[in-house]
Amino acid sequence: MSKKIEYLWHINNDDMAQFWAIGGVQHYLSAPTTSMPKEFIDSNNNIIAPQPLPYDILGERSIKDAGHTIHQAGYYHSREKKNYNVLMFLLDGKISLKIDNTKKQFTAGNILVIPAGTCCDESVKAGKATVFWLHIKNTIDWDFPTKPQIVTSKNFEKIVSILSMYLEEVYNTKRSVVMLENIADILMELLRRTFGKELKRLTLNELDQYLNKIKKSPAKNWNRIETSKHFGCPPNYFDKICQNRFGMTFSKIVQDIRMKIAMKYLENGEKDYLKIAKKVGYSNVSSLSKAFKSTCGKSLRNFFK
């Protein structure tokens, strides 16, 4: 480390050690970023992040952070038991690995999987290495190995192609959020096919029975995350089932059920709006009124007009 000029920055603490060789190039696929000191994210350093989107498209799909990187010789990264999974797609070059004190060579055309809670050292000894990398949230959706592993997949080229499309679009001055959403959905489908758990088949009868429970107890805190866990499938997948069956997301289904029950209270002469709100799962009249107008097209007070 005597030649400090060889490195743009480095981190060396209890959580990780990382040394970034000058000449490395990194394009993040999302902003804000989490994996690098923000003061170094600058076009003069060849470390670039896109302009923020209206919402975190990748984050909504379980991807905490992602990027396309060209590492130069001298790059080193020691990962210590992070709470997310790492996927690295090597496009060219070689990366030397150290996994459980065993040295391995990570070569182009393969995928490095570093599961959450595990350790792995990476270094570029000579030349350069080009990668796409993803930090995946540690959720029940995935079936990653229990320790770092180099994986060969028939979906490698497809995933890299989709990541390239996303990279190009997110930096386009006329970028389209709709296009980015569609690309991200295709990416997630490919990742699920490669690393996802086998999804439980949810029958329409099971779903209908569950909705009957909501109708009987509308005040309960029904939410997509807990409900998808109940059925053993990812939240986004569960919402797609709901949309295919009812033409709306789970949260909209719950709201629709609650508003139909609220209408029955009104039709039966109930005029205490706060009482109605609490019976159908809202803490105050304002929240009920907003949901009511959104669903019924009328305010509570104008319901009979």
N, C-alpha and C positions, 0 to 999 in steps of 0.2 A: 504493500500500500504506500510505498515511499513516493511513487510518482502520482501525486494526487490529481494531476492534470488528466490522467487517463480515465478518471471517473467524474461524471456529472454530479452524482450524489450517492450517498450510502446510508443505510440504516443498520444498526447493530445493537439489538437489545434482547431482552428475555423472550420476546414474542417471535422475532425473526431477524435474520441477517440478509441484507440485499445490497448488492453493489452494481450500480448502473454505469456501464462503460460508455464513454463519450462516443457518439456516432450511432447509438441506438435510436430507433424510430418507433414511436408508438402513436396509434390513432385509436382513441377510445370510441366505443360504439354508443356510449350514453354519457350524460352529464346530469348531476355532478358525479365525480369519480371518487373512489374510496381507497384505491390501492397504491397511490403515489402522493408524496408531498405536493400540495397544490401549487406551491411557489415555483415548481419546475415545469408545470404544464404551460408551455409557451411554444409558439411556432419557432422561435429562435433556438429552442432546444430539441426541435423535432418531436415534441411530445404534445399532442393536440387532442382537445375534446370538442365535440360538436356543440352547437348552440342548444340550450335546454329546450325540450319538447313541452307541449301543454301538460303532459303527464308522463310518468316513467313507464314507457311501453314495455321495455324488457323487465323492469322490476315487477310489473303486474303479472309477468309470466315466469316468476321465480328466478330470474337472472339478476343478481345483485350488481354485477359489473362485467364488462366484456371489452375486448380490444383486439387489434391487429398489431403485432409487434415484430420488429426486426432487431434481434439481439446481436451485439458485436462480441468478439472474443474478449473475455474478461468478465462477462456478465456472470453473476452468481446470486442465487436465491435459496435460502434455507427456510422452509416453511415449518412452523411449529403449531400443530393441532388447532387449526382454524375451525370456526363454527359453520363453515360453508364448504361445499364440494368444488373442486377445481377440475375443469376439462381443458386439455391443451391439445390442439390439432397442429402437428408439425408439417409445414408445407415444404420446407427445404432445410438442408443443413443437418447438424447433429447436436444433441444435447446430452451431456453426461449426467447421469443420475446416481444418487446414493440413497438406497432404500433399505432400511434395517441393516445398515453397515455393509450392504452388498452393492457393488458398482454395476451399473447397467448403461447401455447405450440406447437412447431414444432416437429413432431414425424417421425420416420423412415418410408420410403416408400412414402414420399410426397416431393413436390417441393416448395421451397420458391422463389417467384418472387418479386424482388425489382425493380420497374421501374425507369428509369432515372428521376432525379429531385425530388425523394421522400426520406423519412427518415425511418430508422428502427434500433432498438437496438437488438443485439443478445448476449446471454451469455450462458455459460455452467455452471450450478450450481453444478453438481455432476457427477462423472464418466467421461466418454469421449463421444465424438460425432464424427462420421466419415462422411465426405461429399465430393462430387465432386462439384466444383463451376466453373461458367463461367461468365466472364464479356463480355457482348454483346454490340457491337456498336449500338448507338441509330439511326437506319435508318428507312426508310419507310417500310421495309420488315415485321415488326413485329406488332402483335396485343396483346401486353401485357396489363394487367389491369392498371388502372390509379393510384392505390395505392398498397403498399405491400400486398401480399396475399399468403396464403398457397394453393397450387393447387394439386389435385389428378389427375393423368393421367395414362391411360392404356399403355402409351409408356415409363413409368418410367424404367422398367426393361431393355427394349431395349436400351434406351439412356445410362443407367449406364453400360451395357455390352459393348457398343461401346466405351465409354470413357475408360473403363478398357483395351480394346484392344489397344487404342491409347497410353495410359500410358505405357503399357508393351513394345510396339514397339519403342516409342521415346527414351526409356532408353536401348534398345537392342544395344549391341556393333556392331551388323551387321544390324542395322536398314535400312529399305528401304524407301526412299522418296516416291516412287510410292505407296507402301502400306499405308503409312501415309496419302497420298492424298486421296486414296480410302476410308479409314476409316473416314477421315474428311468429305468427301462428303456424306457418309451415315449418319454421325452425323447431318450434316446440314439439310438433308432431313427429319430426325426424328424431329428435332427442328422446322422446318417449319410446319410439320404436326401438331405439338402440339401448337405452338405459332405464326405461320406465318399468314399473311393476306391472304385472298382468292385472288388468282392471277387472274388478268384479262386475258381472253383467247385472245391471239393475233392471228388474222387470217393471212394467207399467203398473202392475197390481201392487207391488211393494211401494211404489211412489204414491199411488192413490191412497193406500192405507195410511201412509205417513201424513198426507195432507189432511186426512180426517182427524188426526190427532191435533193438528194446528187449529182446525175449525172448533174443536172441543175446548182448546186452551189457548185462545188467541193472545192472551196477555203474556204468555211465556216468551222468553228471549230466543226466538227462532232465528238462527243465522246460517249463512251458507257454509262457513268453515266447519262448524260442529255437525251440521247435517251431512255434509260430504264425508266427514270422518265416520259417521254412523253407517253410511253405506259403503265405506271402504274405497272411495274413489277421490281423485283430485278435485278441488273446487271448480276449476274451469270446465273440466269434463262433466261434472254434475250440472253446471249451468247449461251446458249444451244439451244435455238430456231434457232438462226442463223446457228449454226453448223449442226443441223438437216436438215435445209432447203438448205444451201449452202455448207456445209462441211468446214466452216471456221468461226472464231470469227468475231464480228462486226468490230473491228479495221482493220482486214485483208480484210474484204469486202470493207471498205472505201478506203484502200490502193489500192486494185485491181481496183476499179472504177477510181481512180485518175490516175493510171498508164495507163489504156486504153485510157483515155483522153489525157494524155501526148504523147502516141504513135501517136494519130491522129494529134497532133500538129507537131510532127517530120515528119510524112508522108506528111504533107502539106507544108513542107519546112521550118518550123520555126527552126532557129539555135540559138536563144537567150535563153540559158538554164535558166537563171534567170527569164526571162519573163514567161517561161513555169512553172517554180517552183511556182511562185506567183499565177498563174492562177489555179493551182491544189492544193493549200493549203500548200505549203512549203516556209519557209522564205529564204532559200538559196539553191544554186545548190548542195552542199554537201548532204543535207538531201534528196533532190529529187533523186540524183544519187544512194544513198544507197538503197532507197525504190525501185527504178527502177531495179537495179540489183537483188534485192531480189525477185521481182515479175517476171521479164522478163528473168533473167539469163544472161543478157548482160548489159554492161555499156551504158550510153547515147551515147557516142562517137562511140561505136561499134555496135549500133543498126542496121545499114544497112549492116554490114559485114556478 
